[in-house]
Amino acid sequence: MEIVCFPGQRICAANDNIIAGSGTYERLGYIFSSLAGTIETTTQEKNNIISVKSLGNKTVLPVVGDVVTARVEIVNQRFAKCQILCIGDVLLNRPLRGILRKEDVRATDIDRVEMYKNFRPNDIILAKVIPQIELHTFSLSTAENELGVVLATARGLAATCNRASNTPMVPISWLEMQCPLTGIKEPRKVAKIMSENSLVKIE
């Protein structure tokens, strides 16, 4: 079983026997991924070296109905611009442009949707491809319960706790996530398939 990770995602704690290898970096006692790829562990002398191997050799495009993994780049009142990283379990060699409009965030109460209460920049989301409106940009939807944020980190907390800004938040409901270090809560449209370690696993 391979474990896929994304840039900036925390992999594990670092110590004298677990060190960062290629495709990773160490910060504040933890090893983070600097690439989108699969995690590999190799043994050298008495050390376990954690590396990330890029799988950037796929040249495929999503079609309507595909579920994709994307990173949110820009959020405003009307839409969120995203970079599509994976189509299903296929990791792309380069990200594709996607857009998630306000009316496609939820299936109900569309008029009440506030984009900033559902997504923030750098969130990793699962979304479904819907018919395109703009050329060269794939339209996305998170209206289904199983779609939404699967990985997020708390924002603006560095002054409170130096580690907080790199610590994955934990879902506490389908509308909120919480920083486990500071207890600060932030609103999100949480995907209902969230796993405890927030990693996408491929059988």
N, C-alpha and C positions, 0 to 999 in steps of 0.2 A: 504494500500500500504506500503510495506517495502522498506527501503532504505539500500542498501548494501554499506559498506565502507571497506577500506583496511588499513593495518598498516601504520601509519605515515600520514594518510589523515586528513586534518583539517575539523572539524565538524561544529563548531560555535564559537562565541566569548564567553569568560567567564566573569561573573560579580558576584556581591554579591548574586544574585538570581539564577544564572545558574552555577552549579558546576560539576566537573568531577567525574564520578562514576566508577564502575568496567569496565575494558576493555578500559579505556581512560586515558589520562594524560593532565595536563595543562602546557602550555609553552608560555611565552610572550603574555599573555592575551587571548590565544585561547585554545580550547579543541581539542585534536587530538585523533585519534583511535590508540590503541596499538594492535588491533586484526583485522582479517578479519571476518566480521559478520554483523549483522543488528543493526541499531541505535534504542535505546529505551529511552523514557523520562518518568520518574516517579516523583511524587510530594511528598516531605517530609517536613512537616511544611510549610514554605513559599518558599522553594527552589525547583527548577526544577533540577533533577539529570539526567545527560546525561550518558548513559551506552552503551556499545557494547556487544551484545550477540553473542557468537560464534555459528555457525551452523555446526560445524565439526562433523557431524554424517552421512555423505554421503560416500558411497564406490562405486563409479562409475568410468569408464574409458572413455575417449573420443574416438570417431570413426571418420573416414575420413568424412569430411564435417561439423563437429561440429564447432561452433564458441565458442572460449574460451577466458576468461580473464586471462592475465598473467602479471607477474612482471619481467621486464628485470633485469638480475643479472650481466652479463658480456657482454661487446661489444668489438669486435676486427674487423679487416678489412674484415674478411670473414663471420662472423656470430655473432648472439646474443644468449647467453644462457638465458633461461627464466624459471620461476617457474609458472606452470599453477595453478591458484587459483580457477577458476570457469569453469564449462562446461555449457554453456547456463546460466540459472539462478540458477544452483545448485552449492552451495559453498562446496568445498571439505574439508574433515577432515585433509588432508595433501596435500601439493603441489606436483605436478608431474613435471618431467623434460621435458622441451621443447627446441627446437633449431630452430632459424629463420635464414636461410642462405641468403646471399647477393642476390642470384638469385631469391629468393621468396619474396623480399621486395616490388617490384613494377611490374606492368604488362608490362611496356615499359621502354626503356632506361636502361636495366638491367646492361649493361657494365659501366654505369656512376654512379651507386649506390655507395655511400660512407656510410658505416654503421654508423659512428659517426655523420653524418648529418641527420640521420633518427631516431636514438634511443640513449638513455643514460641510465646508470644504475638507477634502481628504477622507471623508467617509467612504467605506467600501460597501457597495450595495449589490443586491441581486435585482434584476429588472427583466421584463419581457419586451422583446422587440415588437413594435406595432408598425402599421403602414407609415412610410416616410412622408413628411411634409416638406422638409428642406433637402435640397440636393447635397450629397456628400455628408449628411448628418443623419444618423439613425435615431428614430423616435423611440422612446422608452416608456414603459409603464410599470408602476409598482402597486397597481390597484388590488392585486390579489394578496391574501393574507400572508402567503409564503414569501412574498417579495418585500424588499425594503433594506434597511441597514443591517449588515452582518458584522461590521467592524468599525469602531469609532474610538477616537481618543478625545479626552477632555480638552477644551480650549482655554487659553488665558489663565492657566493655573500655575505657571512656572514660579511666580512670586510666592505662592502659597506652599508649593511642594515641587522641588526641582524635577522629580520623577513623574509628576502627574501628567505633564503634557505628552509623554510617550507611553503612558499606561493605558491599555485597552479598557474601555468602560464596560460595565456589566449591565445587561438588560434587567430591569426590575418590573417592567410591564411592557405591553406592546406600544406604549406611548412615551416611555422614558428609559434613559440609561443613566448609570451612576458611576462616578470615579471611585474605585475601591480604596484609594489612598486618602482622598479628602472628603468623600461622602457627598460631593456636589453633584446635583442631578441636572441633566440636560434633556430636552424633548427630542424625540426621534420617531420616525415611522419604522419600527423594528420588525424585521422579518421573523416569522414564527418558527423558522427552522434553525434559529440561533443555537450554536453549540457552545459549550462552556469555554473551550479554548479558542473560539473564533477562527479556526483554521478551516479551509476548504479541503476536505478529504476526498481523494479519488481512489476507488477500489481498483 
